[in-house]
């Protein structure tokens, strides 16, 4: 049984950058080994509906045609992943905004704003630069996937 659009697929994954650094995984031991373990997270296979936009396009397309138990290494360019960084998602805000909120801005720190999560990329005397691009934007991603289960889409009229 092969994966088709509309199917619900359960799979394990290891997500890496081109240099081999692991940025995400469904395996608890690999997360610990890579130093990205999150205590509150439940590790194990994840599920997604295929062909409906729940996954990044490159991963969504690559899973089609795979079978239960099959393993595959998928290289996804930025255009089929999280896109290229957009300049208009990088803004400067007054440093006083942070000070008024009782926050000491620190480079590479993530902050929650009214517009979503942003990474502080620069801290100046007067201004702080915020980057609202997805952290994986502009990066080629390599996924090692293993299909655990496939639930076929319900066929209408059967």
N, C-alpha and C positions, 0 to 999 in steps of 0.2 A: 504494500500500500504506500503510494507516494503522496507527499504533501502537495496540495492544490490550494489555489486562492479560496479563501472562505473557511479553511480548516482551522481548528484550534490545535496548536502545537505546543508540547511541553519539551523543553530542552535545557541542557546545562551549557555554560559558556565560560570562556576565559577571554577577556578583552585586553589587548596589548597595544602599545605604540610600536612603531617600527624598530625602536631600539631594544625591544623586548620587555620594557617596563609594563607591569600589569596595572591597569587602571580600574578594572572591575571583573568580578567573577561570581558564579553561583556556588563555587566550592569553598567551604569554610577554611579548610587546611591551606588552600592556595592563597586566600585572602590574608591569613595570618603570616604565611611565608613571605608575601609581598609587602607586608606592613600596611595593608589597607583594610584590615579587619574592623568591622563596626559591631560592637557588642549587642546593640538593640536590633540588628538586622537578622531576619530569618533566612539562613542559607539553604539552598536546594534548587532543584530545577524551577525555571520560570515558564509561564504560559503566555501565549499571545495568539490572537486571531491574525491569520496571514492575509495580506492583500488589502487591509483596511486602514493602514497608516499607524498601527500601534507600535511598529518597529521602524528604525531608520530604513530608508529605501533600499540601501545596499544589502542589508541583512535580510529584510523582507523578501527580496527577489532571490537571494542565494539559497534560502531554505526550501523554495519550491522545487519539487522533484526528489527531495531527500526522503529516506525511509527510517523507521524506528531502528535504533542501534547504529545508524550511520554517523560517522564523524567526518568533519570537513574543516579546513582552514580557509577563511574568507578574508580577503584584503579589500577594504572599503575606502575609496578615495573621499576626500572631504565633500565633494559634490553629492555623493550618495550617502553621506553620513550626516554631520551636523552643519554642513555648509562652510562657507568661507567667512572669516570675521568681517563684520560690517563696521565701517568707521562711524556711522551715525549712532551706534550703540555704545560709543565711548564718549563720556561727557565729563566736564569739570564742574564741581560744585564747591561752594565756599567751605573752607575748613571749619568755619564757625558753626555750620550745620551740625557737624559731628560734636564739637565742643559743647554746643547748646543741648545736645542729647546725652552728654556725659560719656561720649565714646572717644577714645584715643585712636585715630586712624593709623593703621599699620599696613605697609606695603604687603601685598599677597593675601591680605585678610578678606574674607567674604562677609558682606553685610546684606541684611534684608532691608529693602526700601519699599516705598509705596509702589514702585514700578517693577519690583521683583528682586531677585538676588543679583548682586554685582560684586566683582572682584576689584579691590583697590589696587591700581597699578602704579600709582605715583602719589606721594604725599609731599606737597610743597608748603611754603610758609603761609600762603593765602588760599590755595586751592587743593582739592583732592580729586584725582582722576579715577572715575568708576568705569568699569568695562562690563556691560550687560550681555556680551556675547556668551554663548554656551562654552563651558570650559574645554570641550572637545572640538570646537569650531576650528577649521583649518588644518586638522590633523588627519593623517591616514591611519585607519584603525584596522587591527588584525584580530579577528574573532576565531577561536577554536570552539566549534559547537558539536554537541552530540545530541541527537534526537532521542527523547525518552518515550514520548507517546504522541499519537496523532488521533484526534477526534474529528472524524469527517464532518463536513458541513451538512446540515439538514437539507435534503433535496425537497424543493416545493412540490406538492402534489403526489407524494409517495406514501 
